Amino acid sequence: MAKVLHIESSPRKDRSSSIAVARQFLEVYQAKNPNDKVETLDLWAANLPRFDGSTVEAKYAILNGQPHTQEQRNAWQAVVKLAEHFKSADKYLFSLPMWNFGIPYVLKHYIDVLVQPGLTFSYTPGEGYKGLVTGRAAAAVYARGGDYSAGTGAEGYDKQSDYLRAILGFIGLTDVRQVFVEPTIAGGQEMKEKAIAAAKDQATKLAQVF
């Protein structure tokens, strides 16, 4: 039995295109894999730890090979708990809208807590940086108001999928399968409906082999 962790980062819920396509993916996946567990982490409802004060000092203590103070140790436990929860999954599904050509700040907050030395990556002079979250499948559903696909002339503005692929690759998730829902605004309602339908069809096919 595998565990799929769906990391949901749109606050629009039932009006969200990324969530609608992600739900289609999960429905098909669960029908094909009824014994697998699916958990959705709504980042807007999650109590994400702040990354300041004793928490950030705890990180620098690790980087500098220094022991934690008791205050730092207590603060770091929230980071460890979040990372261990993430690593408890066998497969990942991310669903996210594009905000200002990038990702929602709540997802960036989650990533900034998650990507930590000794938890999701390591570093040695001999090996350099090494991702610690390896051998797991990942998929992402990206929704965007405009069309940023190759050949549109706007692809250079896509800092959404570029960033997510890069940071996931850094921690070891090097094969991220992608579904794009675009455009959801620029082409009007009819174009939006066609984009969602096409993305759901792609998500259906991907879920069957995920």
N, C-alpha and C positions, 0 to 999 in steps of 0.2 A: 504494500500500500504506500503510495506516494502522497506528499503534501504539497499542494499548490498555494502559494501566497500571492493574493491579488492586492497590489498596492494602488489604492485609488486616490487620485489627487485633484479631482474636480469638485468644487463646492456646489455645482448646479444640480447634482443628483439626477432626478428623473428628466431634467431638461438637457442633460449632458450627452453629447454625441460620443465622447470617448467611453463613458460608462455604458451606454447602450450597446456599443460594439463589444466591449469587454464582457458584458453579461451574455451576449450571444455566444461568444467564445466559451465561456464557462459552462453554459447550458449544454452545448455540444460535447464539451470535454467530459462533463459529469455523466452524460448519457453513455459515452463510450468507456468511461472508467468509473463505474459506480462505487467501487471500493476505495477510491482515492478521497482524500480530505481536501476541501477547498476552504480557505480562510480569506476574508476580505479585511484589509487594514485600511480604514477610512482615515486618512491623515488629518482631516479637518476635525475629527472627533478624538484623535489620539492626544495623549498628554506627552508631547515630545519634550525631553529635557533641554533646558537652555544650555548653550555652549559658551559659557563665560565663567569668570571668577575661578573657583577651585577646579571646575571641570577642565577648562583650557589649561590651567597650570598642571593638572594631572597628566594631560597629554604631553606637555613639554618635559615633564619629569621622565616619562617613558622614553621620549626621543633622546634625552640626555643621559639615560641610564641611571637615573636617580630614584631613590625610594619615595613612595608617596607619603605625605603626611596623613594623619587620620582624616582630616577634613577633605583632602584630595581623594583618599580612598573611598570615602562615603559618597562623594560626588561622582566618582568614576563608575560606581556600581550601576547607576542608571544607564550609562553608555553601554556597559557590558550586557545588561539585560536586553536592551534594544538590539544589539548586534547578535546575541544568542538567539533571540526570537527570529530575526531575519535568517540566520543560518540553520534554523530548524526546518526550513522548507527544502524540498527537493527540486521544485520548479517555481518560476516567478512569472507573474503577469503584471505589467505596469500599464496603467491607463492615465493619460494626462492631456490636458489642453495646452495649446501654445499661448504663453503670456509674454508680450513684448519680445517676440521671436525666440524666447527661451522657455523655461519650465516654471510652474507655479512656485512661489516662495516656500510654501509648506513642504513641497517635495525637496527643494534645496536644503531646507532645515533638516529634514530626515536624513538626506545624504551626508550632510556635514557632521551629523552625529554618528552615522553608521561607518563612515570610511575612516578607520582609526588603526594605528600601528598595533600589531599583535592580535587584532580582532578580525579585520577583513583584508589586511595586507601586511607584508613584512618587508624589511630592508636589511641587506647585508652588503658590505663593500664588494664581496665576490659575486653575488647574484643580482645586486641592485634591488629594485622593487619587484615584489612577487605577490600576486593575488592569492588569497587564501580561500575564496569561495569558488571552487572549481568543480567541473564535472556535472553541472546542472543546467537544465534548459531554462531559457528566458524568452519572453515575448513582450512586445510593447504595442499599445494602441495609442496613436497620436492623433489628436483632433486639432485642426487649424482653420481659422476663419478664411484665409486665402489659400491659394494653390502655390506650394513651394516645391513642387516636384521638378525633376530634371527637365531642362529645356524651357522652363517658363521664364527664365531670367531672374526669378526671385529666389532660386535655390540657395544663394549665398546668405540669405537672411535666416535660414533654418539653423538656429542654435539650440533647438529643442532636441531633435533626434541625434544631432552631432554630439551634444554634451552627454546625453544619457548613455549612448553607446560607449563613449570614451570613459566615463567614470565606472560603468559596469565592467568594461574590459579591464580597467585598472585593478579591480578587486577579484578578477578571475572569470567573470561571465562574458566570454569572448564571442559567443554566438547568440546574438539577440535577433529574433525573428520579428519583423515589423509589419504593422498594418496602419495605413494612413487614411484618415477621414478628412477629405479636403475637396473643395472649399465648403465651409459650413455657413459662411456669411456672404462672401463676395459675389456669389452667383445667384443669390436669392433662394427662396424656399424650395423651388423645384430642383435646383442644383444640389441643395443640401440633402434632400431626400434621396436623390440618386447617389450621392457620395456615401451616405450612411448605408444604403442597400448594397452598394459595391463592397464597402468595407466589411459588412456583415457576412457577405458571401466569402470573402477572403478569410475572415476569422473562422468561419465554419470549416473551411478546408484545412486551415492551420491547426485548429483544435483536434482534428481527427488524427493527426500524426504527431502531436505534441507530447 
